[in-house]
Amino acid sequence: MDHRRKRVTKNEITDLPVCLLEEILSRLPMRSPALGQCRLVCKTWLHLISETYFSKFQFESHPRMLVRTLPETYRSREIISARIAEGVNGRTFKVERSKKLVPERELPTANFELVNSCHGLLCISEGKYRNVIHVCNPVFREHITIKVNRPLPFYLNSFGLGLSITNDKYEYKVLRTFCLKTNRSAPGYPRAEIYTIGTKRWRRIGNPHSCIEKLDFNTYVHGYIHWIPDQKLLQFICSFNFGKEQFGQLPLPPTYDGNDVRVKLGVLKDCLCVSVPEKVGSVDKFGIWVMKKYGVKQSWIQQYVIENLYPDVGRLKFYEPLIFLSTGEILVSFNGEFLACYNTKMKKLVKKSTITQTKGGIHAIAYNPSLVSLNVVARGEKVRAPPEPKKNKGGVEESFNPYI
């Protein structure tokens, strides 16, 4: 009888519908050893856990962020992975777990700038002129290094990582924009190159309308990345399609007049969103607009309004939405100084959090880790990884997952 019960149980587990398996496995925390063990059960489970949409389910259940400290002493900069636990019974969010990502271990170098993320892979730049790019997966401590061509003189050397999907062919690409100058006093001419991972070379492509001066971290959606152009009077949003390798423009929300530079881009439920400052009489507010139908100006709707702001401290105030929690709370970055929680029902900021202690500012971003190894997407590129994990006294390999 016992043997029959075990046999039936085994059959039931292996015969579960894929949709049900997704639901069960996505509820396991990424830091759980059980999730890593599930990858070893069979190829079906391995492929399921490695899919990009599985990471999306994970993020919805267990939202995370990366926080980069920006203290006065550059050498003491660090990056921290934090897991956010949503509040229950009327309580607000809390930082459930945080861990430093160690350079030379989870990250390839300590001297880097965060660029952006695409399906859980991080893009970071290194060096004074940003002439080295790393595509990383901190979960597996893997990275690919890409050297950058350096035509001189130039400035505004900026990048963005994206995924091209054509005819079921998946290719990760890095976009580079820069302004070429004939001499120091001459105006810059926007130029662009593309690097497809696996080809080991940069290619010239069409010229952008405007170089990427600063790329907001979470702006990749529908195969495009987006950025705010460097203009005195803002008239449009710049975009780049990684599949077609084409630049484009998107309209701004209807109430924005283009005069205020405090504009932040992001993604809310697979839609491009924009945080723009608004003034009603003498009262400052921030409106969060969502483009419900991509590329259609008439589809902009104002989803949220952040009001009852912190008192004016004699300088510009920036409110950048980072994570939209199912409780109706929004985690926002205030002036790059600390995190705040805005309660949409109470219509006020209810909590501050610094995640880490620093005398300088912070650069906080929402981040959705991936269980896809870079070896799957490298297509012949050299994937660098740390030595094999050490064994503890019991002879068991120590986990190297940075989220444990």
N, C-alpha and C positions, 0 to 999 in steps of 0.2 A: 504493500500500500504506500509506504514511504517513497519507494523508488518510482512508482507511478506518479505520485504527486510532484516529485522533482522533475520528471520527464515532461509533464504537462506544463509546469511553470517555465521550463526552459523553452518549450515551443511557443508559449504565449509571449515571452519576451522577444524572441527572434522574429516572430510574426506580427509584431505591432506595426500599425500603419506609420509611414514616415512622418505624417503630420503630428501624430501623437508622440512619437519619439522626439521631434523638435520641441514640443511643448515641455516634455519631461526634462530633457537635457538642458534646455535654456534656463531652467530654474536653478540649476547648479551654479553656485558662485564660481567665477573664474579662478579664484584662489584655492578652490577645493581640490585636493588630490584626486578625488573621484572623477572629476572632469578629465584630468590627464589620463587616468586609467581607462576611461571610456573610449579614448582615441585608439586604444590597443585592442579593443574587442573584435572588430572586424573592419573591412574596408568601407562598408556602408556607413558605419558610425564615424570612422575617420573622415570621410568625405563630407558627411553631414556637419560635423563640428568645425571643419575647415572652411565651410562656405561663408561668404561675406554676410549673408543675411542672418546667419546664426549669431554673428557678433552684434548685429543690430538688435536681435532679441535680448542678448545678454545686456546690452547697454540700457534698454528700456527697463529691465528688471533690476539692474545694479549700476546706476549711473556713476561715471568716474570723471576725474579731471586731472590734468597735470598742472602743477604750479611751479613756475620758475622764479626764483628770488633774484632781485636786482639790487643788491646792496651797493654801498659806495665803493667797497673794495671788490674789484672785479673777480679776483681769484676765489672768493668765498661763495660765488654763485653756485646754486644747486637746483636740482629739479626733483619734485616730489610727486608721487602718484597717490591720489586720495580717492577713496571710495565714499560715495555719498549715500547715506541712509535716509529715506523719506520719513517724515514725521508721521506719527499715528496718534489717535485720540486727541487731536487738536494741537499736538506739539509740532514744532518746526523741525527742519532737517538737522542732521548732525554728521560730522565726519567720522565714519565708522572705523576707518583704517587708513593709514598713510605710510608711505615708505619712500625713502630716498632712492632715486635711480643713480647708480654709481658709475661715473665715467670709467672707461676701459673695461667695463663689465656689461651693464645693461645698455650703455651708450658708448659710441666709439671714441669720443673725445670730450674734454671739459670745456674747450673753447669753441662754443657753437651758438647759433641762433636758431630758434624754432621757426620753421617756414610754414608748413601746414601738414595735414594728415589726409590720407585717402584709404578708406576701408581698413583702418587700423595700422597702416604703415606710416611711420613718421618720416618727414623730410626735414633735414637740418642742414645748415650751411656753416662752413668753417673758414677761418682765416680773415685777415684784414680786408681783403678784397672779395670775400665770399667766393673764392676760386676753387673750393672743394665742396662737393655735395655728398651727403650720406643719406641713403634710404634705409631705415632701420625698422626692426620689429623687436621692441624691448622685451616682449614675452619670452622669446627664444634667444635673446642677446645676439641677434644677427644683424649684419649691416652690409650694404653694398656701397662702395666708394666710387664716385664719379668725378673726374677731373674736368675743369671748365676751361674752355678757350679764353684767352685774354687779349682781345684787340684793344690797343691803347691809342689815344686816351678815351676813356668812357667813364660813366658814372651811373648810379641807380642800377646796380647789378642785382637783380632779384629773380626769384624762382617760384615755381608752384608744381606740386605733384598731382597727377591725375591718372585715371584709368580709361583706356579706350576699349570699347567692346564692339567689334564688327564681325558679323558672320560667326558668332560664337568663339571668336578669337579674342583673348584677353591680353592686353599689353599695357604695362605701366610706363608712363612717360613723364619726363621732367621738362617743364617750360622755363626758358630763360628769357627775360627781357632786360635790355640795357639801352642807354642813350649814348650814341657815338658822337664824339666831338672832334672837329677838325683842329681846333685850338681851344685854349682855356676860356677865351672870351666869347667864342661862337656858341650859338644855340645848339642844344642836343637833338639828334635825330633818333627817334625810337626804332629799335631793331629787336628781332626775336630769333631764337633758335630752339630746337626741340631735340630731346635725347630719348630714344626708345630703349628701355632696358633690354639688353640682349644684343643690340647692334654695335655697342661700344663706339659710337660716334655722334657728334652733334650735327644737325642739319639746319640750314637757314630756311625760314618760312616767311610768310607775309608779315609786313610791319604792323605793329599794334597801334591803336589810336592813342594810347598813353602807356608808358612803362608802369610796371608795378612798383609804386613807391613803398607801399606797405600792404601786405596781404593779410587780411583778417583770417584767423586760423581755420575756422569752420565755414568755408564758403563753397565746398565742392558738392554739387547736386546736379542730377540729370546729365552727368558727363561733362559739366562745365565747372571752371573755377571763376570767381568773381572778385573784383576789387574796385575801389574808389579811385578815379583818376586824379591826377595832380592839377587841379583847376581852381582859379579864384572863385568862379561861379560854377558850382557843380550842376551839370546838365544831364548826366546819364551815368549808368553803372557799366563798367567794362566787363567783358566775359571772354572766355576762351574755351572752345570745344575740342577736347582731346581726340575724339574720333575723326572729325573732319579737319582738324588742325587749322581752325579758322577763328579769327577774332570777331567779336560782335559788341553790340550795345543793348542795354535794357533801360526802359523808362523808370524814373523815380516815382515814389508815391505821390499822389495828386496834391497833397497839402504842403509838400516841401518846396521851398522857393529857391534852394540852392545856395543860400547865403551863409549858412552855418556849417562849419567843418566837422561838427561832432556827429558823424554818421558811422554806424557800425553795421557790418553785414554778418549774417549767420544763416542757419538752416533750422526750420521748425517743422517737424513731421513731413520730411521730404519736400518742403517748399522753401524757396529763398525768402528770407526775412530781413528787414531793415529797421534799425533803431534810429529814429530821427528826433531832434529836439523840437519842441512845440511850445508856443507861448500863448496862454489864454489870459488876456489883460496883462497883469503884472506877475502872473503865476507861471513858473517854468514846469514843463512836463516833458516826458519822453514817450513818443508813440512807437509801438512795435507793429509794423506793417508786414503782412504776409502776401506773397504773390501766389494765389491759389492755382492759377493756370499759367504755366511758365511762358514768359515772353509776351503775355497779354496785359497791356497797361490797365485795362478796365477791371482786371481781376485782383488788383491790390485792395486788401481790406485791412482795417485797423483792428488787430486781434486783441491787443492789450494797451493800456496806458499806465506808465509808471508816474505816479504823482506823490504829493507830500514828500518831496525830495529832502535830502539833507540840507542844512542851512548853508547859504552861500558863504564861501570862505575866501572870496576875492579872486577866484580863478575859475577857468572853465571847468565844468563838471561833465564827466563822461560816464554814462551808464551802458555797459555792454552786456546784453543777455548771454548767458553761457549754457544753462541747462533749464529746461522746462519740466518741472516735476508733476506727477499725476495728481498731487495734492492741491494743485492750483498755485503753487509757489514757483517763483522764478529766481534762480541764482544769477546774480549780476556782479560784474566787476565794477567797482567805483573808483574812477580816476587811476586805475592801476595800483591802488594802495591796499585795498582789502576787498573781501567778498561780502556781499550783502544779500539778504533774502527778502524778496518782495512778495507780499501776500495779496493776490489779486482779489480776494473776497473782502479783506479788511482795507484794501487800497492804501497800504503803507509798508514801509521797510521795517521788518520786525527783528532782524538779527544781523550782527556783523560776525565775520570769521576771517582770521588771517591764515588759517591752515598751518602756517609756520611763522616763527619769530624772525623778523628781519628789520633793520633800520632803514632799508630802502624800500623800493616798490616791489610789486609782483607782476608776473605775466601769467594769468590763469586762463586755461583753455579746457573745454570739454573734450574728452578723448575716449574713443571706443576701441579698446584693444582687439587684436586679431589673433586667432589661433592658426593662421595660415603661415607656414614657414616660407622664408624668402627663397628657399631652394625650389619651391613650386613655381615662382614667378621670375626667377633670375635669368632663365634662358641662356645659360652659358656664362653669365657674369660670375665673378669670384665672390662667393658669400663668405664673409669673415665671421667667425664665431669664437667664443672663449674655449679654453680647454674643457675636457670632460669634467662634469661635476664630481667633487670629492665625495668619498664615502665616509659616513659617520662611524662611530665605534661599533655599531651593530652590523656594519657591512652594507648598509642601505645607502643608495645615492641620495645626496642632498638635492632637494628641488631648487632650480634656478629661476623659477617663475617670480618676477618682481612684484606680483600682486598677492603673494602669500605672506 
